[in-house]
Every structure is written in C-alpha cells, then in structure tokens.
C-alpha cells in the first residue's frame, strides 16, 4: 500500500516511470525498485527497457499485464488486464524479438502478442486472441471460433 501512495504522490505510474528513466545512480535503483514493487502489487511486469511513444491506457490498472523488454508501444494504446506483449527468445525463430504496437491500438483482456510482430496503428486485438503474425493497420483480430468438445443430450440439473 505504501508503494501505491508513493507512486500516486509522484504523479502516477507514468510520471514515476519517466522519473525512474531520468534518474541516475542510487536514486535510479531506488525508483526502479518502487516501480517493480508497484507493478508486482497488480501481478504485472512492464520492463523499463520497453519503449513507449506516450502513456498507455490501462482501464483496469496493469493487472496481470506483462510487457517484455524491447517492445515498442505507440501513443494512446489501450491495454486491458492479463495482456502479454512478449518477446520470443528463440534465436532460430523467424519471429525472434519483441513486438511493435502502433498508435491507437486496442488490446482486449487476455490477449497475447508474441515475438517480433507488428500490430499496425488503429488495430484492435480481441480478448483472448493470440497474435504471432503481423496485423495490418486498422484490422481487427480475434481468437478462433469456439468449438464443441463434448455435448450432453440433456442439460444437467441447474443449467
């Protein structure tokens, strides 16, 4: 709780992050520790090595949000809870590296964007989608259609 108060007093998460990046020496280590503890309270991780063009929007705070080092995030990107913007660390992979997210992108709850893919400006990534290929600007991508794995002939009690 004290960490949340410290971050709030410094102007919020974005202002604190920017202050951390400008700090040097022991002061930077102190700010970085507060940054890490603040995100851990929400079960999230946003690397200080992520490049942001402007502050992202977290409608539900950064709950469970993971953004890998090396990711590039545009202006006005909306990121819902449980989103992963992750690096592909397999050097022989064709998508080795971290994602690039364009300006004004909407990323729905639980979406996963993995590897050196580009999500174009204004694109919408639906809840639960797994993105491993480039998404054109303005496109909407969603998780695959649901499929029935098992079917009962009669509804169970309480259905």
C-alpha positions in Angstrom: 0.0 0.0 0.0 2.9 2.4 0.8 4.3 1.8 -2.7 0.9 2.8 -4.3 0.9 6.0 -2.2 4.5 6.8 -3.3 3.7 6.3 -6.9 0.4 8.3 -6.6 2.3 11.2 -4.9 4.8 11.2 -7.8 2.1 11.8 -10.3 1.0 8.3 -11.1 2.6 5.3 -12.8 3.6 7.0 -16.0 5.2 10.0 -14.2 7.0 7.7 -11.9 8.3 5.6 -14.8 9.6 8.7 -16.6 11.3 9.9 -13.4 12.9 6.5 -13.0 14.3 6.6 -16.5 15.8 10.1 -16.0 17.3 9.2 -12.6 21.0 8.1 -12.2 23.0 6.1 -9.7 21.5 5.1 -6.4 18.4 7.2 -7.0 17.6 5.3 -10.2 17.9 2.0 -8.3 15.5 3.3 -5.6 13.0 4.5 -8.2 13.3 1.2 -10.2 12.6 -0.8 -7.0 9.5 1.2 -6.3 8.4 0.7 -10.0 8.9 -3.0 -9.7 7.1 -3.3 -6.3 4.2 -1.2 -7.6 3.6 -3.4 -10.6 4.0 -6.6 -8.5 1.1 -5.4 -6.4 -1.0 -5.8 -9.6 0.7 -9.0 -10.6 2.2 -7.3 -13.6 5.6 -6.6 -15.1 6.4 -3.7 -17.5 10.1 -3.6 -18.4 11.9 -0.3 -18.1 13.5 -1.3 -21.4 10.2 -1.1 -23.2 9.9 2.0 -25.5 6.7 4.0 -25.2 5.8 6.9 -27.6 3.3 8.1 -25.0 1.5 6.9 -21.9 -0.6 3.7 -22.4 -4.1 3.4 -21.1 -4.8 0.7 -18.5 -8.6 0.9 -18.0 -8.4 -1.7 -15.1 -4.8 -0.8 -13.9 -1.9 -3.0 -15.1 -3.5 -6.1 -13.5 -1.5 -9.1 -14.8 -0.1 -7.1 -17.7 3.3 -8.3 -18.9 5.3 -6.2 -21.4 8.7 -7.5 -22.4 12.0 -5.6 -22.7 12.5 -4.4 -26.3 8.8 -4.0 -27.1 7.9 -0.7 -28.8 4.5 0.7 -27.9 2.8 3.6 -29.8 0.7 6.5 -28.4 -2.7 6.0 -27.0 -2.5 2.2 -26.8 -5.3 0.7 -24.6 -4.2 -2.4 -22.7 -6.7 -4.4 -20.7 -6.0 -6.9 -17.9 -4.0 -10.1 -18.3 -2.4 -9.0 -21.6 1.1 -10.3 -22.6 3.2 -8.4 -25.1 6.1 -10.9 -25.0 9.5 -11.4 -26.5 10.3 -14.6 -28.5 13.8 -15.6 -27.2 14.3 -18.5 -29.6 17.1 -17.1 -31.8 16.4 -19.5 -34.7 12.7 -18.5 -34.8 11.6 -16.3 -37.7 9.8 -14.0 -35.2 12.8 -13.7 -32.8 12.4 -10.4 -30.8 9.7 -8.2 -29.3 6.5 -6.8 -30.7 5.9 -3.3 -32.1 2.5 -1.9 -31.4 1.3 1.1 -33.4 -0.6 4.2 -32.2 -4.2 3.9 -31.0 -4.2 0.1 -30.8 -6.8 -1.6 -28.6 -5.7 -4.8 -26.9 -8.5 -6.8 -25.2 -8.3 -8.7 -22.0 -6.2 -11.8 -22.0 -4.7 -11.2 -25.5 -1.2 -12.4 -26.2 1.1 -10.7 -28.7 4.3 -12.7 -29.0 7.5 -12.2 -31.0 8.8 -9.7 -33.5 5.3 -8.9 -34.9 3.9 -5.5 -35.8 0.4 -4.5 -34.9 -0.5 -1.6 -37.1 -2.0 1.7 -36.0 -5.6 1.7 -35.0 -5.8 -2.1 -35.0 -8.0 -4.0 -32.5 -6.8 -7.2 -30.8 -9.8 -9.0 -29.4 -10.0 -10.6 -25.9 -8.1 -13.8 -25.7 -6.5 -13.5 -29.2 -3.0 -14.9 -29.7 -1.1 -12.8 -32.2 2.1 -14.4 -33.8 1.9 -12.7 -37.2 1.7 -9.1 -38.3 -1.6 -7.3 -38.0 -2.4 -4.6 -40.6 -3.3 -1.1 -39.6 -7.0 -0.7 -38.8 -7.6 -4.5 -38.8 -9.5 -6.4 -36.1 -8.2 -9.8 -35.0 -10.0 -12.2 -32.6 -9.5 -15.6 -31.1 -10.5 -18.6 -33.2 -14.1 -19.6 -33.2 -15.3 -21.7 -30.3 -15.8 -25.4 -30.9 -17.8 -28.0 -29.0 -15.6 -30.6 -27.4 -18.3 -32.6 -25.6 -22.1 -32.4 -25.7 -24.6 -33.7 -23.3 -28.0 -34.8 -24.7 -29.8 -33.4 -21.6 -29.0 -30.4 -19.6 -27.6 -31.1 -16.2 -29.5 -30.0 -13.1 -29.1 -26.3 -12.6 -28.3 -25.5 -16.3 
